[in-house]
């Protein structure tokens, strides 16, 4: 599991990004379970995610942050990254961010993709 913590901070909200190799939906569920073993991630407001499975197509989860999973999925499609789940975690800071929240999700995913070994 690869994690980048405190990627974005805005008006009290903090974002982090995590990811790893998975082969199927059970792998995604296992990854999310392992991530949430860390109490900090278990208490997060949102753990949005997406994956392009070679044998199962696209999967995504918004975890209450409507549209965020789709943002992650589009970026994975553009990169052609298959069998790799990416999770963007948000700890809500008390102020609504509007459309900026989607830019923050994009910034997190971009940071994660840039940090992957070539």
Contact map, one row per residue, 1 for C-alpha under 8 A:
1110000000000000011100000000000000000000000000000000000000000000000000000000000000000000000000000000000000000000000000
1111000000000000011100000000000000000000000000000000000000000000000000000000000000000000000000000000000000000000000000
1111100000000001111000000000000000000000000000000000000000000000000000000000000000000000000000000000000000000000000000
0111111000000001110000000000000000000000000000000000000000000000000000000000000000000000000000000000000000000001000000
0011111000000011100000000000000000000000000000000000000000000000000000000000000000000000000000000000000000000000000000
0001111110000111000000000000000000000000000000000000000000000000000000000000000000000000000000000000000000000000000000
0001111110000111100000000000000000000000000000000000000000000000000000000000000000000000000000000000000000110010000000
0000011111000111000000000000000000000000000000000000000000000000000000000000000000000000000000000000000100110000000000
0000011111111110000000000000000000000000000000000000000000000000000000000000000000000000000000000000000000000000000000
0000000111111100000000000000000000000000000000000000000000000000000000000000000000000000000000001000000000000000000000
0000000011111000000000000000000000000000000000000000000000000000000000000000000000000000000011101000000000000000000000
0000000011111100000000000000000000000000000000000000000000000000000000000000000000000000000111100000000000000000000000
0000000011111110000000000000000000000000000000000000000000000000000000000000000000000000011111100000000000000000000000
0000011111011111000000000000000000000000000000000000000000000000000000000000000000000000011110000000000000000000000000
0000111110001111100000000000000000000000000000000000000000000000000000000000000000000001111000000000000110010000000000
0011111100000111110000000000000000000000000000000000000000000000000000000000000000000001110000000000000000010000000000
0011101000000011111000000000000000000000000000000000000000000000000000000000000000000111100000000000000000011001000000
1111000000000001111100000000000000000000000000000000000000000000000000000000000000000111100000000000000000000001000000
1110000000000000111110000000000000000000000000000000000000000000000000000000000000011110000000000000000000000001000000
1100000000000000011111000000001000000000000000000000000000000000000000000000000000011100000000000000000000000000000000
0000000000000000001111100000000000000000000000000000000000000000000000000000000000111000000000000000000000000000000000
0000000000000000000111111011001000000000000000000000000000000000000000000000000000111000000000000000000000000000000000
0000000000000000000011111011000000000000000000000000110000000000000000000000000000110000000000000000000000000000000000
0000000000000000000001111111000000000000000000000000101100000000000000000000000000100000000000000000000000000000000000
0000000000000000000001111111100000000000000000000000000000000000000000000000000000000000000000000000000000000000000000
0000000000000000000000011111110000000000000000000000000000000000000000000000000000000000000000000000000000000000000000
0000000000000000000001111111111000000000000000000000000000000000000000000000000000000000000000000000000000000000000000
0000000000000000000001111111111100000000000000000000000000000000000000000000000000001000000000000000000000000000000000
0000000000000000000000001111111110000000000000000000000000000000000000000000000000000000000000000000000000000000000000
0000000000000000000000000111111111000000000000000000000000000000000000000000000000000000000000000000000000000000000000
0000000000000000000101000011111111100000000000000000000000000000000000000000000000000000000000000000000000000000000000
0000000000000000000000000001111111110000000000000000000000000000000000000000000000000000000000000000000000000000000000
0000000000000000000000000000111111111000000000000000000000000000000000000000000000000000000000000000000000000000000000
0000000000000000000000000000011111111100000000000000000000000000000000000000000000000000000000000000000000000000000000
0000000000000000000000000000001111111100110000000000000000000000000000000000000000000000000000000000000000000000000000
0000000000000000000000000000000111111111110000000000000000000000000000000000000000000000000000000000000000000000000000
0000000000000000000000000000000011111110110000000000000000000000000000000000000000000000000000000000000000000000000000
0000000000000000000000000000000001111111110000000000000000000000000000000000000000000000000000000000000000000000000000
0000000000000000000000000000000000011111111000000000000000000000000000000000000000000000000000000000000000000000000000
0000000000000000000000000000000000010111111100000000000000000000000000000000000000000000000000000000000000000000000000
0000000000000000000000000000000000111111111100100000000000000000000000000000000000000000100000000000000000000000000000
0000000000000000000000000000000000111111111100000000000000000000000000000000000000000000000000000000000000000000000000
0000000000000000000000000000000000000011111110000000000000000000000000000000000000000000000000000000000000000000000000
0000000000000000000000000000000000000001111111100000000000000000000000000000000000000000111100000000000000000000000000
0000000000000000000000000000000000000000001111100000000000000000000000000000000000000000111100000000000000000000000000
0000000000000000000000000000000000000000000111110000000000000111100000000000000000000001111000000000000000000000000000
0000000000000000000000000000000000000000100111111000000000000110000000000000000000000011110000000000000000000000000000
0000000000000000000000000000000000000000000001111100000000011110100110000000000000000011100000000000000000000000000000
0000000000000000000000000000000000000000000000111110000000011100000110010000000000001111000000000000000000000000000000
0000000000000000000000000000000000000000000000011111000001111000000011011000000000001110000000000000000000000000000000
0000000000000000000000000000000000000000000000001111100001110000000000001001000001111100000000000000000000000000000000
0000000000000000000000000000000000000000000000000111110111100000000000001001100011111000000000000000000000000000000000
0000000000000000000000110000000000000000000000000011111111100000000000000000000001110000000000000000000000000000000000
0000000000000000000000100000000000000000000000000001111110000000000000000000000001100000000000000000000000000000000000
0000000000000000000000010000000000000000000000000000111110000000000000000000000000000000000000000000000000000000000000
0000000000000000000000010000000000000000000000000001111111000000000000000000000000000000000000000000000000000000000000
0000000000000000000000000000000000000000000000000001111111100000000000000000000000000000000000000000000000000000000000
0000000000000000000000000000000000000000000000000111100111110000000000001000000000000000000000000000000000000000000000
0000000000000000000000000000000000000000000000000111100011111000000000001000000000000000000000000000000000000000000000
0000000000000000000000000000000000000000000000011110000001111100000011001000000000000000000000000000000000000000000000
0000000000000000000000000000000000000000000000011100000000111110000010000000000000000000000000000000000000000000000000
0000000000000000000000000000000000000000000001111000000000011111111111000000000000000000000000000000000000000000000000
0000000000000000000000000000000000000000000001110000000000001111110000000000000000000000000000000000000000000000000000
0000000000000000000000000000000000000000000001000000000000000111110000000000000000000000000000000000000000000000000000
0000000000000000000000000000000000000000000001010000000000000111111100000000000000000000000000000000000000000000000000
0000000000000000000000000000000000000000000000000000000000000111111110000000000000000000000000000000000000000000000000
0000000000000000000000000000000000000000000000000000000000000100111111100000000000000000000000000000000000000000000000
0000000000000000000000000000000000000000000000011000000000000100111111110000000000000000000000000000010010000000000000
0000000000000000000000000000000000000000000000011100000000011100011111111000000000000000000000000000000000000000000000
0000000000000000000000000000000000000000000000000100000000010100001111111100000000000000000000000000000000000000000000
0000000000000000000000000000000000000000000000000000000000000000001111111110000000000000000000000000010011000000000000
0000000000000000000000000000000000000000000000001100000000000000000111111111000000000100000000000000000011001000000000
0000000000000000000000000000000000000000000000000111000001110000000011111111100000000000000000000000000000000000000000
0000000000000000000000000000000000000000000000000000000000000000000001111111110000000000000000000000000000000000000000
0000000000000000000000000000000000000000000000000000000000000000000000111111111000000000000000000000000001001000000000
0000000000000000000000000000000000000000000000000011000000000000000000011111111111000000000000000000000000000000000000
0000000000000000000000000000000000000000000000000001000000000000000000001111111110000000000000000000000000000000000000
0000000000000000000000000000000000000000000000000000000000000000000000000111111110000000000000000000000000000000000000
0000000000000000000000000000000000000000000000000000000000000000000000000011111110000000000000000000000000000000000000
0000000000000000000000000000000000000000000000000000000000000000000000000001111111000000000000000000000000000000000000
0000000000000000000000000000000000000000000000000001000000000000000000000001111111110000000000000000000000000000000000
0000000000000000000000000000000000000000000000000011110000000000000000000001000111110000000000000000000000000000000000
0000000000000000000011110000000000000000000000000011110000000000000000000000000011111000000000000000000000000000000000
0000000000000000001111100000000000000000000000000011100000000000000000000000000011111100000000000000000000000000000000
0000000000000000001111000001000000000000000000001111000000000000000000000000000000111110000000000000000000000000000000
0000000000000000111100000000000000000000000000001110000000000000000000010000000000011111000000000000000000001000000000
0000000000000000111000000000000000000000000000111100000000000000000000000000000000001111100000000000000000000000000000
0000000000000011110000000000000000000000000001111000000000000000000000000000000000000111110000000000000010011000000000
0000000000000011110000000000000000000000100111110000000000000000000000000000000000000011111000000000000000000000000000
0000000000001111000000000000000000000000000111100000000000000000000000000000000000000001111100000000000000000000000000
0000000000001110000000000000000000000000000111000000000000000000000000000000000000000000111110000000000000000000000000
0000000000011100000000000000000000000000000110000000000000000000000000000000000000000000011111100000000000000000000000
0000000000111100000000000000000000000000000000000000000000000000000000000000000000000000001111100000000000000000000000
0000000000111000000000000000000000000000000000000000000000000000000000000000000000000000000111110000000000000000000000
0000000000111000000000000000000000000000000000000000000000000000000000000000000000000000000111111000000000000000000000
0000000000000000000000000000000000000000000000000000000000000000000000000000000000000000000001111100000000000000000000
0000000001100000000000000000000000000000000000000000000000000000000000000000000000000000000000111111100000000000000000
0000000000000000000000000000000000000000000000000000000000000000000000000000000000000000000000011111100000000000000000
0000000000000000000000000000000000000000000000000000000000000000000000000000000000000000000000001111111000000000000000
0000000000000000000000000000000000000000000000000000000000000000000000000000000000000000000000001111111100000000000000
0000000000000000000000000000000000000000000000000000000000000000000000000000000000000000000000001111111110000000000000
0000000000000000000000000000000000000000000000000000000000000000000100100000000000000000000000000011111111000000000000
0000000000000000000000000000000000000000000000000000000000000000000000000000000000000000000000000011111111100000000000
0000000100000010000000000000000000000000000000000000000000000000000000000000000000000000000000000001111111110000000000
0000000000000010000000000000000000000000000000000000000000000000000100110000000000000001000000000000111111111000000000
0000000000000000000000000000000000000000000000000000000000000000000000110010000000000000000000000000011111111100000000
0000001100000000000000000000000000000000000000000000000000000000000000000000000000000000000000000000001111111110000000
0000001100000011100000000000000000000000000000000000000000000000000000000000000000000001000000000000000111111111000000
0000000000000000100000000000000000000000000000000000000000000000000000010010000000000101000000000000000011111111100000
0000000000000000000000000000000000000000000000000000000000000000000000000000000000000000000000000000000001111111110000
0000001000000000000000000000000000000000000000000000000000000000000000000000000000000000000000000000000000111111111000
0001000000000000111000000000000000000000000000000000000000000000000000000000000000000000000000000000000000011111111100
0000000000000000000000000000000000000000000000000000000000000000000000000000000000000000000000000000000000001111111100
0000000000000000000000000000000000000000000000000000000000000000000000000000000000000000000000000000000000000111111100
0000000000000000000000000000000000000000000000000000000000000000000000000000000000000000000000000000000000000011111110
0000000000000000000000000000000000000000000000000000000000000000000000000000000000000000000000000000000000000001111111
0000000000000000000000000000000000000000000000000000000000000000000000000000000000000000000000000000000000000000001111
0000000000000000000000000000000000000000000000000000000000000000000000000000000000000000000000000000000000000000000111
